């Protein structure tokens, strides 16, 4: 059984929000980039 994907998953077109709790060093800049591109709600 594999619980964690072996590769990075593609990003959906849009979402209700963006969460950057854990991950690599780029997680915050990636989250801000997604928010700036309109892929999540800011509120």
Secondary structure as UniProt FT lines:
FT   TURN            25..26
FT   HELIX           27..36
FT   TURN            37..38
//
